[in-house]
Amino acid sequence: MTTWSAPIYVYLWLAGMAGGSYFAAFLAERFAGYNQRRLTQLAIQMGVLPAVLGVLLLLADLGNPLRFWHLLAEFNILSPMSMGTWILLAWVAIAVVMNVLYRYEGQHGEPGGRPIHRLNGGLGWLQFLFSILLMSYTGVLLATSNRALWAGSALIPPLFVASAVSTGIAVLIAYILVVAPVTTGKTTEYRLPARLLTGSTEWAIPTRLVGRLWEAEAIVILVELVVLIGLVAWLGSSAMAGAREALNMLTFGALAAPFWVGVVLLASIVPLAFDMMSPGKELARREVFRVALASSVCVLLGALFLRAVIVIGGQL
């Protein structure tokens, strides 16, 4: 197997962020009964940049950019690079088309039920599928390898998916809290500038919806922590060659510091504690705003540590 260096785990982090933000926004709007597609539109707009940066990191890791076209010349389901390239490029292509259609709807006042609106709705479901693939494909491929930290465990894919979803939620919350001023009154909402995307001046996202995202983040982080504990338990009890050594490397060896500080504390314990400090409180309040923002930053940094530890640990 080719050695995976820093550009790869940063790429995995960015790709997970893009897929996770759209996945979370798509579900949040439907379960919260908020059907104006503002949150998914924001996720699409935000996701393009990290996804494109991911492609550039793939090019950097290849050394010779011309080798990138070799990945496009074949579709190899067993190759992380081939699968990652195709899934990522498909996600970016759909995102670009959806952005163009969103802009058209914003400029022309396209009402619901019209062809452009329905087309964007269909592309939204397709993007939801590709977001799931973007979050999960690397975990599935790692779990089928012969490396001790990766192989034989069905927990690597759900760990990557849970981390991507929590990262996606965190980047949505952080962006909204930093960019959008809060208007309080009968209705509390975040007003986001949207001229480049829709042709309109701004749009509003209810703080209630952002609060639901924050509550969901706590649940996803808890799931991620449970899966992580399960992976550690599997490594400790597995008869597979190298499993115990991989566990010792994570907990007491070369990767102990990034594992305990970056993964356990930053990605799990600290943001979970932050999220549970302010259940049901209004995000418009300054102290709650700060806690929510700090929680999101911890999740984003912790997710990068998680991918670095898993990718590096599987190669030692």
Residue pairs with C-beta under 8 A, 6 or more apart in sequence:
1 145
1 147
1 315
3 315
4 61
4 311
4 315
5 61
6 308
7 57
7 58
7 60
7 61
8 57
8 61
8 311
9 304
9 307
9 308
9 310
9 311
9 312
10 57
10 304
10 307
11 54
11 57
11 58
11 61
11 84
12 138
12 160
12 307
12 311
13 167
13 303
13 304
13 307
14 50
14 51
14 53
14 54
14 57
15 50
15 51
15 54
15 84
15 88
15 134
15 135
16 134
16 135
16 160
16 163
16 164
16 167
16 168
16 303
16 307
17 47
17 50
17 164
17 167
17 168
17 171
17 300
17 303
18 46
18 47
18 48
18 50
18 51
18 54
18 91
18 131
18 134
18 168
19 47
19 91
19 130
19 131
19 132
19 133
19 134
19 135
19 164
19 168
20 131
20 135
20 163
20 164
20 165
20 166
20 167
20 168
20 169
21 43
21 46
21 47
21 167
21 168
21 169
21 171
21 172
22 40
22 43
22 44
22 47
22 127
22 128
22 131
22 168
23 128
23 131
23 132
23 135
23 164
23 165
23 168
24 43
24 165
24 168
24 169
24 172
24 213
24 216
25 39
25 40
25 42
25 43
25 168
25 172
26 40
26 43
26 124
26 127
26 128
26 131
28 34
28 39
28 209
28 212
28 213
28 216
29 35
29 36
29 37
29 38
29 39
29 40
29 209
31 212
32 208
32 209
32 212
34 206
34 209
36 203
37 102
37 120
37 124
38 192
38 203
38 204
38 205
39 172
39 205
39 209
40 124
41 98
41 102
41 197
41 198
42 172
42 175
42 176
42 192
42 205
43 168
43 172
44 95
44 98
44 99
44 102
44 127
45 99
45 197
46 171
46 172
46 175
47 91
47 95
48 92
48 95
48 96
48 99
51 88
51 91
51 92
51 95
52 92
54 88
55 85
55 88
55 89
55 92
58 68
58 71
58 81
58 84
58 85
58 88
59 65
59 68
62 68
68 85
71 79
71 81
71 82
71 85
71 86
72 85
72 86
72 89
74 82
75 82
75 86
76 82
76 83
77 83
78 141
80 137
80 138
80 141
83 137
83 141
84 137
84 138
87 130
87 133
87 134
87 137
88 134
90 130
91 127
91 130
91 131
91 134
94 123
94 126
94 127
94 130
95 127
97 123
98 120
98 123
98 124
98 127
99 197
101 116
101 119
101 120
101 123
102 120
102 197
102 198
103 197
103 198
103 199
104 110
104 116
105 116
105 117
105 120
105 198
106 194
106 197
106 198
106 199
106 200
107 198
107 199
110 116
110 117
111 117
132 161
134 164
135 160
135 161
135 164
135 165
136 157
136 160
136 161
138 160
139 156
139 157
139 158
139 159
139 160
139 161
140 156
140 157
142 150
142 151
142 156
142 310
142 314
143 150
143 151
143 152
143 153
143 154
143 155
143 156
143 157
144 151
145 151
145 314
147 242
147 314
147 315
148 240
148 241
148 242
148 243
148 245
148 246
148 314
149 235
149 242
149 246
149 249
149 250
149 310
149 313
149 314
150 156
150 310
150 314
151 240
152 238
152 240
152 243
153 231
153 234
153 235
153 238
155 227
155 230
155 231
155 234
156 231
156 310
158 223
158 227
159 224
159 227
159 228
159 231
159 306
159 310
160 307
160 310
162 220
162 221
162 223
162 224
162 227
163 224
163 267
163 303
163 306
163 307
164 303
165 220
166 217
166 220
166 221
166 224
166 267
166 271
166 299
166 303
167 299
167 300
167 303
169 213
169 214
169 216
169 217
169 220
169 296
169 299
170 217
170 271
170 295
170 296
170 297
170 299
170 300
170 303
171 296
171 300
172 213
173 210
173 213
173 214
173 217
173 292
173 293
173 295
173 296
174 293
174 296
174 297
174 300
176 190
176 192
176 205
176 210
177 190
177 210
177 283
177 289
177 292
177 293
177 296
178 293
179 192
179 193
180 190
180 191
180 192
180 205
181 190
181 191
182 188
182 189
182 190
182 207
182 283
182 284
183 189
183 191
183 204
184 284
187 206
188 206
188 207
188 208
188 282
188 284
189 204
189 205
189 206
189 207
190 204
190 205
190 206
190 207
190 210
191 202
191 203
191 204
192 202
192 203
192 204
192 205
193 201
193 202
194 200
194 201
194 202
194 203
195 201
195 202
207 282
207 283
207 284
210 283
211 280
211 282
211 283
214 275
214 283
214 292
214 295
215 275
215 279
217 271
217 275
217 295
217 296
217 299
218 272
218 275
218 276
221 267
221 268
221 271
221 272
221 275
221 299
222 272
224 267
224 268
225 268
225 269
225 272
228 263
228 264
228 268
232 247
232 250
232 251
234 243
235 243
235 244
235 246
235 247
235 250
236 243
236 244
236 247
238 244
246 313
246 314
249 255
249 256
249 313
249 316
250 256
250 259
250 309
250 313
251 259
251 260
254 316
255 309
255 312
255 313
255 316
258 305
258 308
258 309
259 305
259 309
261 305
262 301
262 302
262 304
262 305
262 306
262 308
262 309
263 302
263 305
263 306
263 309
265 302
266 298
266 299
266 301
266 302
266 305
267 298
267 299
267 301
267 302
267 303
267 305
267 306
268 302
270 295
270 298
270 302
271 295
271 296
271 298
271 299
271 302
274 291
274 292
274 294
274 295
274 298
275 295
277 291
278 288
278 291
278 292
281 288
282 288
283 289
283 292
